[in-house]
Amino acid sequence: MVPHLVTNMASVSKTITAVAIIKMLASKGLNVDTKISSYIYSEWSKGQNISQLTFRNLLTHTSGLAQAGNCGGNVNYAGLKTMIAGGVSAANIGQPSYGNCNFALIRELMLVLSGASLKPDGDQRASQSASAYIAYVNANVLQPVGVPTSACKPPSGTNDVLSYKSPAGSTAGTDWGDWTLSCGGGGWVLSANDIFKLTNDIATGSTLLTATQRKGMIQGNLGWDSAVRNDCPNPNVCKNGSLIDNSGRRVWTYAGVVKCNVPVVVVVNSPLPSPYETGSDIIGLVATALTNSAVPGAKHACS
């Protein structure tokens, strides 16, 4: 377990997707307050109130999709098509409720937004949208900050972290499998070093986003858990990720910005101390570490 070994980054993938769609929208002269309806496939039936949703709603989990059904599981092409046909309640639009489908849907919207010639509805387009999304993220988000070409599946060979049950016994470790067709809300296979490069540029750089875009992403909680919860180390942003299987094997991931401009990345595949072991995230662990690192004196306000 070392910083250059890769693993499924789970929901930290949402922050990656957020940077990608912010950049793509800007390249088209659009922004996150653009409505998504024009970028939904024409073959997909649009249910009630779908026409009211914006990219910001997806990026902040305020679309109402999470309240409408299995938003955590509907992350492939067919599942998203069903969710869009089902529509959302007008009363739920603007109300935060966490759901993976919000960011998986961005993957599909990006294909239309790119202006690509679409393959037939169904499996062919599902493969097309997944490939296009992964290629765009590599070219426009990861590689510009020095991350090598990456994927939403484990690499061949032994360059990845495996997750084991505790105690391990004779149960084999898992690499969490191939997420190519459901990538966006989870699934990117990267190292702690890779995510640090991304988070560092969001915190202090200018390679990926302009100063205005960075400010909008952080203050607008775009792609962060602080959009739906209030326990990210205040006044900072954070994104937690967690995967667990039926055997108790799991991995925790975390990316965030603390003290205004300090990037923090954590990847764990071993048992955690109490009380963090029983939870579904490590936000509290990072918050406690930050509190314990404090020194006397007045805090500086973020500029």
N, C-alpha and C positions, 0 to 999 in steps of 0.2 A: 504494500500500500504506500505509494509515493505520488507526489504531485503531478507527474507526467503520465500516469496510467489513466486510461479512459474508463468511463462507466456511463450508463444511462443517466442523464441529468434530470430525469423526471420533470417536474413542473418548472424548474429553472429554465426549461426550454421556452416558456411563455415570454420571458424577457427578451430572448433572442428574436422571437417572432414579432414582438413589439417594435424592436429596432428596425427589422426588415420592412414592416408595413409603413412605418413612419417615413422611411427613406423612399419607398416605392410611391407612396401618395405624393410626396413632395416632388418627385421626378415628373409627375403628371400634372403638377400645378394644383394639387388637392391637399386636404388636411384631414385630421382625424374626425372632424365634425361633418365630413361628407357622408351622405346616406349610402347604405350598402346595397340598396335594391337594384341599382343599375348594374351591379357587378355580380349578381346572382345568375346562374345559368338560366337561359330562357326555357329550358326543358323542365326546370324545377317549378313546382307549384308554390306560390307564395301565400302562406296562411295569413290570418288576421294580424294586422299591425306590424308585419315584417317591414313594410315600406317606411315605417317610422324610425327604424334602427339606424344608428351611425357606427362608424368604426370605433369611436370613443366608447360607445356602449359595449362593444365586444372587448375592448382593451381594459375596461374597468369592471367587467362582469355585471353590467347593469342592463343587459339586453332583455331580461325576462326569460331567456331560454333555459336557464338553470331551474326555474320554477315550473317549466312546462313539461319536463319529462326527464329521461335518462341522459342528461347533459354530460355526465361523467363518462358514459360508455359510448355515446353516439359521436365517435370521432373519426370514423371512416366515411368515405364518399356516400355510401347508401344510407348510413345512419343520419348524416347531416341533411341529406335530401328529405328524409322523413320528418326531421325536426322542423325544417323550414316550412314544409307543407302544413304542419300542425299549428304554426303561428304562436303568438305570445299574447298574454293579457296586457292591455294598455296600462292597468294598474301596477304591473310589475316592471315596466320600463322605467329605468332610473333607480330601481331598488337593487342594491348590491346583493348578489348571490353567486357564490363561486361555482364555476362550471368549465370543464375542459373543452366542451364543444365550442365555446366562444373563440378560442384560439385555433382550434382545428378548422373552423369555418373560414378564418382568415386565409388559411392555406388555399382553399378553393376560390375565394374572392380574388386572390393575387393572380390567378391564371387569367381571369377575364380582364382584370386591371392591366395586365401586361400587354394586352392586345394580341395574344397568340391565337393562331387558328386552332379551333377546338376539335378534338377527336370526338367520336360518337359518345353519347351519354352512356354511362355504365363503367365497366371495368377498364376500358381503354382510356377514358378520360380520368378515371381515378389514378391510374399509373402516370398519366401525363401531368396532372396537377401536382402529384407528389414529387416527381422528378424535377418539375419546374421550380417548385418551392425550395427544394434542397439545393438546386443549382444557384438560385438567386441568393439564398442565405450564405452559401459558400463564397460567392463572388463579391457580395456587397456588404456582408456583415463580418464574417469570420476571417477570410483571407486578408482584408485590409488592416486588421490588427495583428497579423502574424500567426493566425491559426491555420494549420495545414488542412487540406481538403478533408472534410468530415462527412459523416453519414448518420442516419437514424437507425443504425443497426451495428452490432458488435463487429470489430475488425477481425480479419483472419489472423491467426497466430495467437500470441499470448500477451498482447499489449493492453489487456483490459482487466479491470477489477472485477472479481467475482464476489457475490454476496452469499453468506452462509447463515444457516440457522444457529441459534445459540442455546446450549452448547453445540458445537458443530457435529460431533459424532461422525457418522459415516455418510451423512447426506452431502451430495455433491453441491458445489456452488453454482449460482446462476448468473448469466450475463444479461438477462431480461429480454432477450430475443430481438426480432426484427420489427421495428415500428415504422417502416418506410411509408406505408399507406395510411398511417394515422398520426404522422408527425405534426407538430405545431404547438399543442398544449403540453406535450411531453415527447420523449423519444430521442432527443439529440444525444449522441454518444461522444462525449468530450472529456477532457481532463480538468482537474482543478486549475492547472496553469492556463488552459485555454479560456475557461470562464473568467479567470482573473483578468486576462488581457481585455476581454469584452467589458467587464465591469469597470476596470480602470479607465477605459476610454469614456464610458458613460459618466464617470465621476469627475474626470479632470481633463479629458482629451478633446480633440476636435476632428479626429479622423472619420468617425462614423456620422456624427450629428453636428449641426451648427449649435452655437450657444443657445439660440432661441429654442431649437428642438430639444436639446438636453434639458433646459429649464422646463419645457412643457411636459416632457416625459416624467421628470421627477416630481414636479409640483402637481401634475395631473394624475399621478399614480398609474401611468400607462404601462401595463405589464408587470405590476408589483402587487404583492399581497396587501399592501397598505391601502389598496382600493376597497378591500372588503373586511379588513380587521384593523385593530388599533394597537397591536402589540409589537409592531416593528419598532426597534429602538428609536424613539422620538428625538428629533423631527425627521428621521431618515427613512429611506425606502428599503424594502427587502423582499426577497422571493424565496419561498421554501419549496422543496421538492421531497417526495417520499414515495417509495415503492415497497410493497410487502406482498409475499405470496402465501399460499396455504400452509407452507412448512415453516413460516416465520422468518424466512430469509428477507432481508431488507437493505435498503440504502437510503440515506438521508443526504440531501444536498441543500445548499444555501448560497445565495448571492445577494449582496446589498451594498449600500453606501452608508457609512456612519461618519459622524463628526463633520458633516457637510460634504467632504470630498475624499473620504478614505474608503477604498474598495475592500470588501471582505468576502471571501469565498471559503466555504467549508464543505467537505465531502466525507461522509462517515459510512463505513460498512461493518463496524464492530459494535458491541453492546455499549450503550450510553449509561452514564451515572444517573441514579434517581435524582429528580423526578422525570428526567427527559426520556428515559427508555420507554415509558408507557404512552407517550404522546405520539402524535402523527407528524410532528415537525420539530425543528431545532431552533426556531426563532427565539424561544426562551433561553436556550443555552447561550446563544450569541449575545442576547441582551444582558444576561448575567455577567458574561465575560467583559462586556463593555463597561458595565457598572463597576465591576471590581477593578478595572484598569484606571478609573478616574483618579485625578489628583486634585488637591485643593485649589480653589480659584474660581473666578467667574467664567462661565462658558462664553465662547464667542458665538455671535449670531451668524447664521449662514447668509452669505451675500446673495 
